[in-house]
Amino acid sequence: MDPRLRARQQQSVAVPPPPPPPPVEPSPMGMDGTNDAHAESNKVPDDKFKLKFCTVCASNQNRSMEAHLQLASAHLPTISFGTGSLVRLPGPSIDKPNVYHFNSTTYRSIHDELAGQNTALYTHNGLLNMLGRNLNIKGFPERFQDWVPGRPRLEHAEDKGFAGTESGVTDVIITCEERCFDAVLEDLHNKGGKMNRPVHVFNVDIKDNHEEALVGGKAILDLGLSLNKAAGEEREAFGESGWNQGGGAARSGFDERVPEILASWQDRWPSMPALWSLAWV
Amino acid sequence: MNAQTLQQLESARSLALGDGSYYPTIIPGVLPIIEYSPENQSIELQRWGADFIAEAFASPTWPPDAKENVASSVLPTLKGFLEYVEDKSVIKSVVQAAASVYPLVYRHTISHPHDARDWEIMSAIKANILRRMDTAAPGIRICCIKFLQRVVLVQTPGIVDPRRPDHSDISLALVSRDHPIIPYASLEAEGHGLLDRLLDIIHGDHSDGLVITATLNSLGMLIHRRPIAANKILSSLFKFNPLKLGNAPMTSKNKVVIKSIERTTRALMMNIMKRNPENQINGRIQQYLEHMHRGRVELFDESSRKRPAPAEPTDGLDQAKRQRVAAQAPISAPTVHPLPPGPVSWRQLYTLDPNGSTVNFDVQAFKDPEQLLRILVPVLQSVDAQKLDHAINIVRSRYLSLSHAAKQAAAQSATGPAAEDEEEYEPDFEPEDAEQIVNRLDGLPATDHPYQSGPPTALAPYKLPEAPPLSEQEVQKYGDQTVYRAFGMLSSVDENQKTKITKSGFNRLAATDYGRDAWITILSRLATRANAGLDDPDEGIKDEYAVKRAKGSLSISEAVRDGLYDYIIHDWKRRIDVAISWLNEEWYNDQILAQSSKSTKNGVNGHTSSDTTGNYQRCALRMFDGILGFVEHTDKILLRFLSEIPALDHEILSRLKTMAKDPERIDLACTSLQYLYMFRPPVRTMVVDTLADMWQENDRAKPSAGKLLRKWRPEVLGEERSTTPAVKSEGDGQLAKESANGALEVKAAS
């Protein structure tokens, strides 16, 4: 049990719990053992308030999916997207990438196709391993620009981290490189913020390889948990007693604490330059 | 009970998530459970409810038309939450919901101009949210910002392209100009005002980055959807400095915030450019982005360049910098030169550095004050406050010591040096430095305190020397000239107006325009009434006054009367109407005076004045005499004059006898009398008397006069019948003819 969470567990006696989300299926084992062990220790209890997360990279394959897995494993509601025009995966040579359409090509079909093409190559470069992980997380890569905020995602009920995302909204978007961050902000301008709902958009710069993605996933989970903790504190700091009990940072709201949280996160993860913006979905 | 209720609510919600068309049926059922009431203060229910309303109205799964129908039902709930619930997450969700509902209620009100109730509640909600704008917690403020953006969006006119009508775009263009509940103009004004408020935010405090990025991210859609507001937003953005926080200590939080604001600005600008690649303003945006990029590189490169000295803490660098700045101020202090002994000029007082390069700068080089303003204002803004204070203190101390010295000097009554001062004083304003300008401006009020006798007088307003008093003759001369000029103007107006004479009948009031008649009215009243009360009552009493008037004719009335007389005589046939209206004014004035003097004098001491002669008779006689010199036997205009002047007496009519001495004008005289007899009955006896006199005194007039007298007063004729039978019999025949139809006869006789 995280000592930070333990403190909250005790507090929750005084404060009635927020609405419980629908029951979550027990999370199946991920591809990576260490990964699961890490997530296990950070699991957020289901009776706690949870922010809704969204991870974004270029192709919704490597970095965003690793982060998706880690956040979902911590029982945080998560969806994920790619901002590229097409799903691009390394091919037999640098000038022959494997290209797929978003939203329709499933991870399984990509996995099977690549396995049929050259099992040795794609096993060696880790693509099959990655796709195997991905097809256990959700059905197919989704494109951020095609996402309609607020459209219910009931058909994604089998996805990991589905619980809490059924209404198709998100509180936090985490991108994995600046190009994606810019694309997300721009696309949100185009979407026009029709829901009038604030969303914190973060960028965590992660190099696009399996090792970095793993480390980046941990960093994103760290960020996610820190944010979720602050948001939970805001919910709990209600009423005369709650308001007066919370001291210092806990007393100010979640949103204004975000820069501080990000700054202290940046100190913990100095190799991943971070950006942030408050945007609208 | 709560848990159970929440479970039920949650299942209702999943139903609606499954199919958006259930919302209209679910919302009415949910509202009574979640809304605030003294009984229901469960924070969970309220949070759930606020979230649900926000979610429902933001959902794309049911159409806006259906939402519009349900929108009014949730307004009281939202209002209740805003007024009674303090919880942050409830308020956040409520403001979000309000932002979604506002356009719906707005459109509803547009199409239902008589449904004021919903709009009232919505306005109350809006007012509540706008009140929170500046004071609420940042988490709520950002939602208020989004609400503001929505309001601005619907209250500015959208693009109305008939080829592509966008029915989903709710904008000011939908509002009719004469809407009874939401007047177009006030909506528009409010929209502009709120946009200004929105734009003000980004120029404010950057320290949290939250509201700044929230605002920037809400502007993109406004620029895209409201081209009318785009220029305003862009020009505000060009003034926006994303690296404002660069001056603050470079903590890791500030670093993150600066980078984030910069990046957000960039994303916004890129979006604007991509949306409209042909936009002319894109060059400007590019420029702005480059500038911003350079600024950022400088800001962060500086710290990276200093990284090689790892022993030094990051913050220490900044402090060292700041210390140096602080240390500089005292260094500049000793450079101030002391004032020279003895009296000094203003310029010397304010000159802190007489050797500075700006000493010889001549401000008069700026012919255009606008240009000077453009330079001066930024200079003033960039003045370092510390330096300024220091400079002010120097000047202040100089001033104080000088005023002490001046007091001492005054005690010794030394006035000599002041004159010297004046010679030294240069009125040219020569600012030496930005500080000098400010110093001078600050010093200006001090000039109120007199401490130097010399220079201030030169700055005093210049007064023209007083003219020598006019002599009585001069006064009269200039007065006459004024009157003369007035009539000169009148005759010029006369010529212009002759062509277009409009008769406005009863609508004609005195002096309603600048035409001839108006001036005539003014002048004649000036002549008659200007000093009426002063002149006439005293006439009989103060002899010396009368003498004086006769001698010098100082009275302005007389001058004007002379003017009028000359004016009429100059072209009497055409200006006979002027004569008549003037004489009417004279007569009227006489009547008024007679009445008032009668009443006052009777009342006060019972002294009844002998009937006042007044001015009328005098003027009328003068006028008539003047005219008579020019009258020819064909001038029937004389009839008009006689019949229209307000009063006739024996003396005036006797002038006709004089006229009749000219054989040519006998007929005219008789015709005039005949006319008066027929159309002015009150003067009949006078007319007949005059005629009788004429008949008796003037032999040549006898035939004409006899004809008339035969009818009106035959007894006069009787006296003479024996002496002139021949003439009489001739007249008889004519008279018989005339008696049949007098009026026609008058015509024939002319």
Boltz contact constraints between the chains, C-beta under 6 A:
constraints:
  - contact:
      token1: [A, 16]
      token2: [B, 44]
      max_distance: 6.0
  - contact:
      token1: [A, 19]
      token2: [B, 6]
      max_distance: 6.0
  - contact:
      token1: [A, 19]
      token2: [B, 48]
      max_distance: 6.0
  - contact:
      token1: [A, 148]
      token2: [B, 60]
      max_distance: 6.0
  - contact:
      token1: [A, 150]
      token2: [B, 58]
      max_distance: 6.0
  - contact:
      token1: [A, 150]
      token2: [B, 59]
      max_distance: 6.0
  - contact:
      token1: [A, 150]
      token2: [B, 60]
      max_distance: 6.0
  - contact:
      token1: [A, 151]
      token2: [B, 60]
      max_distance: 6.0
  - contact:
      token1: [A, 152]
      token2: [B, 17]
      max_distance: 6.0
  - contact:
      token1: [A, 166]
      token2: [B, 17]
      max_distance: 6.0
  - contact:
      token1: [A, 167]
      token2: [B, 17]
      max_distance: 6.0
  - contact:
      token1: [A, 167]
      token2: [B, 55]
      max_distance: 6.0
  - contact:
      token1: [A, 182]
      token2: [B, 267]
      max_distance: 6.0
  - contact:
      token1: [A, 185]
      token2: [B, 267]
      max_distance: 6.0
  - contact:
      token1: [A, 186]
      token2: [B, 267]
      max_distance: 6.0
  - contact:
      token1: [A, 186]
      token2: [B, 271]
      max_distance: 6.0
  - contact:
      token1: [A, 189]
      token2: [B, 220]
      max_distance: 6.0
  - contact:
      token1: [A, 189]
      token2: [B, 271]
      max_distance: 6.0
  - contact:
      token1: [A, 192]
      token2: [B, 221]
      max_distance: 6.0
  - contact:
      token1: [A, 195]
      token2: [B, 58]
      max_distance: 6.0
  - contact:
      token1: [A, 196]
      token2: [B, 96]
      max_distance: 6.0
  - contact:
      token1: [A, 196]
      token2: [B, 99]
      max_distance: 6.0
  - contact:
      token1: [A, 196]
      token2: [B, 100]
      max_distance: 6.0
  - contact:
      token1: [A, 196]
      token2: [B, 146]
      max_distance: 6.0
  - contact:
      token1: [A, 197]
      token2: [B, 96]
      max_distance: 6.0
  - contact:
      token1: [A, 198]
      token2: [B, 142]
      max_distance: 6.0
  - contact:
      token1: [A, 238]
      token2: [B, 43]
      max_distance: 6.0
  - contact:
      token1: [A, 238]
      token2: [B, 87]
      max_distance: 6.0
  - contact:
      token1: [A, 253]
      token2: [B, 88]
      max_distance: 6.0
  - contact:
      token1: [A, 253]
      token2: [B, 137]
      max_distance: 6.0
  - contact:
      token1: [A, 253]
      token2: [B, 139]
      max_distance: 6.0
  - contact:
      token1: [A, 255]
      token2: [B, 138]
      max_distance: 6.0
  - contact:
      token1: [A, 255]
      token2: [B, 139]
      max_distance: 6.0
  - contact:
      token1: [A, 255]
      token2: [B, 210]
      max_distance: 6.0
  - contact:
      token1: [A, 256]
      token2: [B, 138]
      max_distance: 6.0
  - contact:
      token1: [A, 256]
      token2: [B, 208]
      max_distance: 6.0
  - contact:
      token1: [A, 256]
      token2: [B, 210]
      max_distance: 6.0
  - contact:
      token1: [A, 259]
      token2: [B, 209]
      max_distance: 6.0
  - contact:
      token1: [A, 259]
      token2: [B, 253]
      max_distance: 6.0
  - contact:
      token1: [A, 259]
      token2: [B, 256]
      max_distance: 6.0
  - contact:
      token1: [A, 259]
      token2: [B, 257]
      max_distance: 6.0
  - contact:
      token1: [A, 260]
      token2: [B, 253]
      max_distance: 6.0
  - contact:
      token1: [A, 262]
      token2: [B, 256]
      max_distance: 6.0
  - contact:
      token1: [A, 263]
      token2: [B, 252]
      max_distance: 6.0
  - contact:
      token1: [A, 263]
      token2: [B, 253]
      max_distance: 6.0
  - contact:
      token1: [A, 263]
      token2: [B, 256]
      max_distance: 6.0
  - contact:
      token1: [A, 266]
      token2: [B, 252]
      max_distance: 6.0
  - contact:
      token1: [A, 267]
      token2: [B, 252]
      max_distance: 6.0
  - contact:
      token1: [A, 275]
      token2: [B, 259]
      max_distance: 6.0
  - contact:
      token1: [A, 275]
      token2: [B, 260]
      max_distance: 6.0
  - contact:
      token1: [A, 275]
      token2: [B, 263]
      max_distance: 6.0
  - contact:
      token1: [A, 276]
      token2: [B, 260]
      max_distance: 6.0
  - contact:
      token1: [A, 277]
      token2: [B, 213]
      max_distance: 6.0
  - contact:
      token1: [A, 277]
      token2: [B, 260]
      max_distance: 6.0
  - contact:
      token1: [A, 277]
      token2: [B, 264]
      max_distance: 6.0
  - contact:
      token1: [A, 278]
      token2: [B, 142]
      max_distance: 6.0
  - contact:
      token1: [A, 278]
      token2: [B, 210]
      max_distance: 6.0
  - contact:
      token1: [A, 278]
      token2: [B, 213]
      max_distance: 6.0
  - contact:
      token1: [A, 278]
      token2: [B, 214]
      max_distance: 6.0
  - contact:
      token1: [A, 279]
      token2: [B, 217]
      max_distance: 6.0
  - contact:
      token1: [A, 280]
      token2: [B, 146]
      max_distance: 6.0
  - contact:
      token1: [A, 280]
      token2: [B, 217]
      max_distance: 6.0
